[in-house]
Amino acid sequence: MNCYRFSAIRGVQAGRAYFVIMVPFSAVQPLFRFDDAELPPELTAQRDLTQSRIPAIARYIVDNAETYVLSALSASIDGNFRFNAAGDGEGERNVGTLEVDMTATLVLNDGQHRRAAIVEALRERPYLAHETIAVTLFPDRGLGHAQQMFVDLNQHGVKPSRSLRIFYDARDGEAQVTKAVIDAVPLFHHLTDLTHVTPKAGSRKLFGLSSVHVAVKTLIADAGLSGDAAIDAAVDYWSAVCDNMPDWQAAARLDILPAELRRETVHAHGLALEALAIVGARLFDAYPDAWRARLAGLQRLDWSRSNTGLWEGRAMVGGKVNRSRTSVLLTAELIWTWIEAQSGGAPAQPVLQ
């Protein structure tokens, strides 16, 4: 028969054979099809293409041509095929050549956005045509099974937490600044949970990495800093803040449980970190040579959530810490006004107009 031939590895799942092959980028478009968008859902085996996702994946491939990583596609073989093992030996029976009839249809069960992105990336970087992507092929057993495969392939995938994505990301410049701050500021180094958005109950960590990242990113963006200057300024600022937060220091010494601080205070939440970042950028601008001294007022601010007269309607709504943008700005304004008053000066222009 006229056929496509692929070097393949054979495996078994649920008692049935499946195959893993490597396909050049140039062959991805002609070989694999996905269900027509015009078909009703009951006659298709996967979701429609979300066009907005395709340029982002394509750009990722193009911009990181030497380091990109794409996970395998999954497809069903609707037609005749034959697997020829390399031999009869123990290490040869599941390695060989997969022959797929040219009249067969290879229908994607998962990976249609990666397929479309590869096609788009090749228009800009034709030299990628000979690079390959792994494809897992399953013998076709009808539309119903294909639809179930789509559900099974997607329902157990868990997106990593934002904290973990920041921790592992080596390309994001702002993430690199955040990690530099955590490495250089001892209190953040000891009290930051690098893998969870919010530290778990009973954790000895006070902040999630994503909250620290938002605060660091806000500080350097509002101050208009980048590169080494951003790292130096962020490390200096957060070191000075930590020097003026006795409760954080107590948590680092384990004199008080972080969970207790989160339950009883405002400053143990991401909202306070972001508000302090806004204040920090204003301090850099207003007092470039004297901003550190003004942070001493933080030690005398009543951060207790029980002080509803101070925090309700600002950091809290209905007794609960609120992370909305308005709450962050109102909290920043309160902190700014407080440290100005504590420094003996008239309140300067408020953060929130």
C-alpha positions as CSV (number, residue, x, y, z in Angstrom):
1,M,0.0,0.0,0.0
2,N,1.0,3.6,-0.5
3,C,1.8,4.8,3.0
4,Y,3.6,7.1,5.3
5,R,6.4,5.5,7.3
6,F,7.5,6.7,10.7
7,S,10.1,5.4,13.1
8,A,7.9,4.5,16.1
9,I,7.7,3.2,19.6
10,R,4.8,0.9,20.5
11,G,3.2,1.0,24.0
12,V,0.0,-0.4,25.6
13,Q,-2.7,1.4,27.5
14,A,-6.0,-0.2,28.6
15,G,-4.9,-3.3,26.8
16,R,-4.6,-1.6,23.4
17,A,-1.6,-0.6,21.4
18,Y,-0.7,3.0,20.8
19,F,2.4,4.5,19.1
20,V,4.7,7.5,19.6
21,I,6.3,9.1,16.5
22,M,8.3,12.2,15.6
23,V,6.9,14.5,12.9
24,P,8.8,17.3,11.3
25,F,7.2,20.7,11.7
26,S,6.8,20.9,7.9
27,A,4.5,17.9,7.9
28,V,2.3,18.9,10.8
29,Q,-0.2,20.8,8.7
30,P,-0.7,18.3,5.8
31,L,-0.7,15.2,8.0
32,F,-3.1,16.2,10.8
33,R,-6.6,17.7,10.6
34,F,-8.9,18.7,13.3
35,D,-12.7,18.8,13.3
36,D,-14.4,21.5,11.1
37,A,-15.5,24.4,13.2
38,E,-18.9,24.4,11.5
39,L,-19.8,21.0,12.8
40,P,-22.1,21.0,15.9
41,P,-20.5,19.9,19.2
42,E,-22.2,16.5,19.1
43,L,-20.3,15.6,15.9
44,T,-16.9,16.9,16.9
45,A,-14.1,15.4,19.1
46,Q,-12.6,18.6,20.6
47,R,-13.0,22.3,21.3
48,D,-13.0,24.9,18.6
49,L,-9.8,26.8,18.0
50,T,-9.4,29.9,20.1
51,Q,-7.8,32.1,17.6
52,S,-6.3,34.5,20.2
53,R,-4.1,31.7,21.6
54,I,-2.4,30.9,18.4
55,P,-0.2,34.1,17.9
56,A,1.0,33.8,21.5
57,I,2.2,30.2,21.1
58,A,3.7,31.0,17.7
59,R,5.5,34.0,19.1
60,Y,6.8,31.9,22.0
61,I,8.4,29.5,19.4
62,V,9.8,32.3,17.2
63,D,11.2,34.3,20.1
64,N,12.7,31.3,21.8
65,A,13.9,29.3,18.8
66,E,16.8,27.9,20.7
67,T,15.1,27.0,23.9
68,Y,11.3,26.5,23.2
69,V,9.6,23.3,24.4
70,L,6.4,21.9,23.0
71,S,4.5,18.9,24.5
72,A,3.3,16.0,22.3
73,L,0.3,16.1,20.1
74,S,-2.3,13.3,20.4
75,A,-4.1,12.0,17.3
76,S,-6.3,9.1,16.2
77,I,-5.6,7.0,13.1
78,D,-8.8,6.6,11.1
79,G,-7.7,4.1,8.4
80,N,-5.3,1.2,7.8
81,F,-1.9,1.0,9.5
82,R,0.7,-1.6,10.3
83,F,3.5,-1.7,12.8
84,N,6.7,-3.6,11.8
85,A,8.8,-4.4,14.8
86,A,12.6,-4.1,14.5
87,G,13.0,-7.7,15.7
88,D,11.9,-10.4,18.0
89,G,14.3,-9.6,20.9
90,E,13.1,-8.2,24.1
91,G,14.4,-4.7,23.3
92,E,13.2,-4.8,19.7
93,R,9.5,-5.9,19.8
94,N,8.2,-2.4,20.7
95,V,10.6,-0.4,18.4
96,G,10.1,-0.3,14.7
97,T,8.3,1.3,11.8
98,L,4.7,2.4,11.7
99,E,3.2,2.4,8.2
100,V,0.0,4.4,7.8
101,D,-2.0,4.2,4.6
102,M,-2.0,7.5,2.7
103,T,-5.8,7.3,2.5
104,A,-6.1,7.2,6.3
105,T,-7.0,10.3,8.2
106,L,-5.0,11.5,11.3
107,V,-7.4,13.5,13.5
108,L,-6.0,15.5,16.3
109,N,-7.5,14.7,19.7
110,D,-5.4,17.2,21.6
111,G,-3.0,19.9,20.4
112,Q,-4.8,21.8,17.7
113,H,-3.5,25.1,19.0
114,R,0.1,23.9,19.0
115,R,-0.5,22.6,15.4
116,A,-1.8,26.0,14.2
117,A,1.0,27.8,16.0
118,I,3.7,25.7,14.4
119,V,2.2,26.5,11.0
120,E,2.2,30.2,11.8
121,A,5.8,30.1,13.2
122,L,7.1,28.5,10.0
123,R,5.9,31.4,8.0
124,E,8.4,33.6,10.0
125,R,11.1,31.0,10.6
126,P,11.2,28.6,7.7
127,Y,14.4,27.0,9.0
128,L,12.4,25.4,11.8
129,A,10.8,23.1,9.2
130,H,13.0,20.1,10.0
131,E,12.5,20.3,13.7
132,T,10.1,17.8,15.2
133,I,7.3,17.3,17.6
134,A,6.3,14.1,19.3
135,V,2.9,12.7,18.4
136,T,1.0,10.0,20.3
137,L,-1.2,8.0,17.9
138,F,-4.1,5.9,18.9
139,P,-6.1,3.6,16.6
140,D,-9.5,5.2,15.9
141,R,-12.5,3.6,17.6
142,G,-15.2,6.0,16.5
143,L,-16.4,9.5,17.3
144,G,-17.6,8.6,20.8
145,H,-14.3,7.3,21.9
146,A,-12.5,10.3,20.3
147,Q,-14.7,12.7,22.3
148,Q,-14.0,10.7,25.5
149,M,-10.3,10.8,24.7
150,F,-10.4,14.6,24.5
151,V,-12.0,14.8,28.0
152,D,-9.6,12.3,29.5
153,L,-6.5,14.0,28.0
154,N,-7.6,17.4,29.4
155,Q,-9.5,16.9,32.7
156,H,-6.6,15.9,34.8
157,G,-4.2,18.5,33.7
158,V,-3.4,20.9,36.6
159,K,-2.0,24.3,35.7
160,P,0.9,25.1,38.0
161,S,0.4,27.9,40.6
162,R,1.4,31.4,39.7
163,S,4.1,31.3,42.4
164,L,5.6,28.2,40.8
165,R,5.5,29.6,37.3
166,I,7.3,32.7,38.5
167,F,9.9,30.6,40.4
168,Y,10.7,28.5,37.3
169,D,10.5,31.3,34.7
170,A,14.0,32.2,33.5
171,R,12.9,34.5,30.7
172,D,10.8,37.1,32.6
173,G,13.0,40.0,33.7
174,E,10.6,41.1,36.4
175,A,10.6,37.6,37.8
176,Q,14.3,37.6,37.9
177,V,14.2,40.9,40.0
178,T,11.8,39.2,42.4
179,K,14.0,36.2,42.9
180,A,17.0,38.4,43.4
181,V,15.1,40.3,46.1
182,I,14.1,37.0,47.8
183,D,17.7,35.8,47.7
184,A,19.1,39.1,49.1
185,V,16.6,40.0,51.8
186,P,16.9,37.4,54.6
187,L,13.4,37.9,55.9
188,F,11.8,37.3,52.5
189,H,14.1,34.4,51.9
190,H,12.9,32.7,55.1
191,L,9.2,33.7,54.9
192,T,8.3,33.4,51.2
193,D,6.5,30.3,49.9
194,L,8.0,29.7,46.5
195,T,5.4,27.2,45.2
196,H,2.0,28.4,46.6
197,V,0.0,31.5,45.9
198,T,-1.1,31.5,49.6
199,P,0.9,29.6,52.2
200,K,-1.0,26.6,53.5
201,A,-2.4,26.5,57.0
202,G,0.3,25.6,59.4
203,S,3.0,26.7,57.0
204,R,6.0,28.6,58.5
205,K,5.9,30.9,55.4
206,L,4.2,34.3,55.6
207,F,3.9,35.3,51.9
208,G,3.3,33.6,48.6
209,L,5.9,34.2,45.9
210,S,3.2,35.7,43.6
211,S,2.3,38.4,46.2
212,V,6.0,39.3,46.6
213,H,6.3,39.4,42.8
214,V,3.4,41.8,42.4
215,A,4.9,44.1,45.0
216,V,8.4,44.1,43.5
217,K,6.9,44.6,40.0
218,T,4.8,47.5,41.2
219,L,7.7,49.1,42.9
220,I,10.1,49.0,40.0
221,A,7.3,49.9,37.4
222,D,6.1,52.9,39.4
223,A,9.7,54.1,40.0
224,G,10.5,53.6,36.3
225,L,13.5,51.3,37.1
226,S,14.9,48.4,35.1
227,G,18.0,46.1,35.0
228,D,20.5,46.2,37.7
229,A,19.2,49.5,39.0
230,A,15.8,47.8,39.6
231,I,17.4,45.0,41.5
232,D,19.5,47.3,43.7
233,A,16.6,49.6,44.5
234,A,14.2,46.8,45.2
235,V,16.6,45.0,47.5
236,D,17.4,48.3,49.4
237,Y,13.7,49.2,49.8
238,W,12.4,45.8,50.9
239,S,15.4,45.4,53.3
240,A,14.5,48.7,54.9
241,V,10.8,47.8,55.1
242,C,11.6,44.5,56.8
243,D,13.8,46.4,59.3
244,N,10.7,48.3,60.3
245,M,8.3,45.4,60.6
246,P,8.7,43.8,64.1
247,D,5.9,41.3,63.5
248,W,7.6,40.0,60.4
249,Q,10.9,39.6,62.3
250,A,9.0,37.7,65.1
251,A,7.6,35.3,62.5
252,A,11.1,34.7,61.1
253,R,12.3,33.8,64.6
254,L,9.2,31.6,65.0
255,D,8.1,33.7,68.0
256,I,4.7,34.0,66.4
257,L,3.1,31.7,63.8
258,P,2.6,33.2,60.3
259,A,-0.9,31.9,60.3
260,E,-1.7,33.9,63.4
261,L,-0.3,37.1,61.7
262,R,-2.4,36.5,58.6
263,R,-5.5,36.0,60.9
264,E,-4.9,39.1,63.0
265,T,-3.0,41.7,60.9
266,V,-3.3,43.5,57.6
267,H,0.5,43.6,56.9
268,A,0.7,39.8,56.5
269,H,-1.3,39.9,53.2
270,G,-0.4,40.6,49.6
271,L,-2.5,43.8,49.7
272,A,-0.2,45.4,52.2
273,L,2.9,44.4,50.2
274,E,1.5,46.0,47.0
275,A,0.4,49.1,49.0
276,L,3.9,49.4,50.5
277,A,5.4,49.1,46.9
278,I,3.3,52.1,45.8
279,V,4.4,54.1,48.8
280,G,8.0,53.1,48.1
281,A,8.0,54.5,44.6
282,R,6.6,57.8,45.9
283,L,9.3,57.9,48.6
284,F,12.0,57.4,45.9
285,D,10.6,60.4,44.0
286,A,9.9,62.7,47.0
287,Y,12.9,61.9,49.2
288,P,15.6,60.3,47.0
289,D,18.2,60.7,49.8
290,A,16.1,60.4,52.9
291,W,13.4,57.8,52.2
292,R,14.8,55.1,54.6
293,A,14.3,57.3,57.7
294,R,10.7,57.9,56.9
295,L,10.0,54.1,57.0
296,A,10.5,54.1,60.8
297,G,6.9,55.2,61.1
298,L,5.8,51.7,59.9
299,Q,6.8,50.5,63.4
300,R,4.1,52.7,65.1
301,L,1.3,52.0,62.7
302,D,-1.5,49.8,64.2
303,W,-1.7,47.0,61.6
304,S,-4.3,45.0,63.7
305,R,-7.4,43.9,61.7
306,S,-9.4,44.5,64.9
307,N,-8.8,48.2,64.4
308,T,-11.7,48.4,62.0
309,G,-11.9,52.2,62.3
310,L,-8.6,52.4,60.5
311,W,-8.8,49.5,58.0
312,E,-12.5,48.9,57.3
313,G,-13.3,50.5,53.9
314,R,-9.7,50.6,53.0
315,A,-7.8,47.3,53.4
316,M,-10.9,45.4,54.6
317,V,-14.5,45.1,53.4
318,G,-16.9,43.5,55.9
319,G,-14.0,42.5,58.1
320,K,-12.2,40.6,55.4
321,V,-8.9,41.7,53.7
322,N,-9.8,42.9,50.2
323,R,-7.3,42.7,47.3
324,S,-9.1,45.0,44.9
325,R,-7.2,47.8,43.2
326,T,-9.2,50.4,45.1
327,S,-8.4,48.8,48.4
328,V,-4.7,48.7,47.5
329,L,-4.7,52.4,46.6
330,L,-6.7,53.4,49.7
331,T,-4.3,51.4,51.9
332,A,-1.3,53.0,50.2
333,E,-2.8,56.4,50.9
334,L,-3.2,55.6,54.5
335,I,0.3,54.4,54.9
336,W,1.7,57.4,53.0
337,T,-0.2,59.9,55.1
338,W,0.8,58.1,58.3
339,I,4.6,58.0,57.7
340,E,4.5,61.6,56.6
341,A,2.8,62.6,59.8
342,Q,5.2,60.5,61.8
343,S,8.2,62.2,60.1
344,G,6.9,65.6,61.3
345,G,6.1,66.9,57.9
346,A,2.8,68.0,56.4
347,P,1.1,65.2,54.4
348,A,2.3,65.4,50.9
349,Q,0.2,64.8,47.8
350,P,-1.8,61.6,48.5
351,V,-1.3,58.5,46.6
352,L,-5.0,58.3,45.6
353,Q,-6.5,61.5,44.2
